[in-house]
Amino acid sequence: MTGSQTVWLYAVTRGDADSSPPAVRGVAGEDVRVLTEGPLTAVVGSVDARRFGPDVLAGHLENLDWLATAARAHDAVVAAAAARGPVVPVRLATLFSSDDGVRELLRGRRGDFQSALAAVTGRAEWGVKAYVDPDSLADSLSAPDAATVPTGQSGAGSAYLMRRRAKLAARQSAQSAAGEWAQQIHARLRPLCAASRLHPAQDPRLTGRRDWMILNAAYLVDQDRTEPFHALVRQLTEWQAGLDVELTGPWPPYSFAVPEGAQPGERHG
Amino acid sequence: MTLAPDPFGSGLGGGQAQSADRATNLGDILERVLDKGLVIAGDIRVNLLDIELLTIKLRLVIASLETAKEVGIDWWEHDPWLRGDAERRELAQKERGRRELTAAEQTQEQGQRAHEEAEEEPEPRRARRGKNS
């Protein structure tokens, strides 16, 4: 390793898997390599230390275009590794000064990686997002008498307030109905999964949709349960008018790289 | 059901499911590679990197949370399955949300008082619910 190169870590896989590198290019367009240490293999790439040094990288990461390209490249390498066996995906921009640092990691945390790999073996992550159209939901829920306003001594101002309140009430019942749907969808999908994670709803600027995202979840599904899981997702889409359920995947098990209950912060070092 | 790009691709029906050429929504990818995946401190000085990464992550995640708050979809806050840093962010957001709510209630009361004082005004002027963060 020359001084001008830095090692970018993509994922950790089993050492007994096919240990030839995946045929994809990495974040710097580099050839991806593998480093095997005992029962584990790290998928890495050598990148220019000047372009990927901490200071430069910090600036790059603030640039959404650069970030998007790097994120796609990182994901492509992780996905290529996942296509050949169980993987533990590593977060974007994990850098080592040399291969030795990566080997040391594999030796030092062998048990952690092996249990993480065992937990995802034969399973894939599927993303399920549920959306509702707020207008159609509010319309379907608002009772006809909500528009009925008592007239007489109250005056126009009170009538206005009453309308406002009715509108607000309709919106609130739409929100609680949406929350209820989300919980029910999750409750029905969970029994088909080995594990699940609930993520915060995404920003509409990322989704490009104005509908409310009421559920953003990840499910770790056994390969032999993929078919029933998909069938249930399809069924849930038909469940309510105004409800849309989006399935993404299969993903490498990003959401399940950290065992449930472990604090990500504890993993440093 | 909306099928996000190639969900069933080569994966349906067993075998190794992952396909390398998924044309996937950028938000989904960013969410996973920045916010999920195993956190490992490499031996390169990453402290600065962590800080910078965090700013992006927070920008994306907080934006998401604010949107969720606006539409009142926050049930996962009470979900025992949600753990880790998301929960800590949620707590911070919850506190902030509480402050916003109080401000919104005050605004509403002011709006009603203004209305009572000027009964003939058809549309009482109401301050927009502000984000006082």
Interface residues (C-beta under 8 A of the other chain):
Chain A: T6 V7 L9 V12 P22 V24 G53 P54 D55 L57 A58 L61 E62 L67 A68 A71 R72 H74 D75 A76 V78 A79 A80 A82 A83 R84 G85 V88 P89 V90 R91 L92 A93 T94 L95 F96 S97 S98 G101 L105 A116 A124 G127 P134 G155 A156 G157 Y160 L161 Q172 Q175 S176 A178 G179 A182 Q183 S196 R197 L198 H199 P200 A201 Q202 D203 P204 R205 L206 T207 W212 M213 I214 A218 Q223 D224 T226 E227 H230 V233 R234 T237 D244 V245 E246 L247 T248 G249 P250 W251 P252 Y254 S255 A257 V258 E260 G261 A262 Q263 P264 G265 R267 H268 G269
Chain B: M1 T2 L3 A4 P7 F8 G11 L12 G13 G14 G15 Q16 A17 Q18 S19 A20 D21 R22 T24 N25 L26 G27 D28 I29 L30 E31 R32 V33 L34 D35 K36 G37 L38 V39 I40 A41 G42 D43 I44 R45 V46 L48 L49 I51 E52 L53 T55 I56 L60 V61 A63 S64 L65 T67 A68 V71 G72 I73 W75 W76 D79 W81 L82 R83 G84 D85 A86 E90 Q112 H115 E116 A118 E119 E120 E121 P122 E123 P124
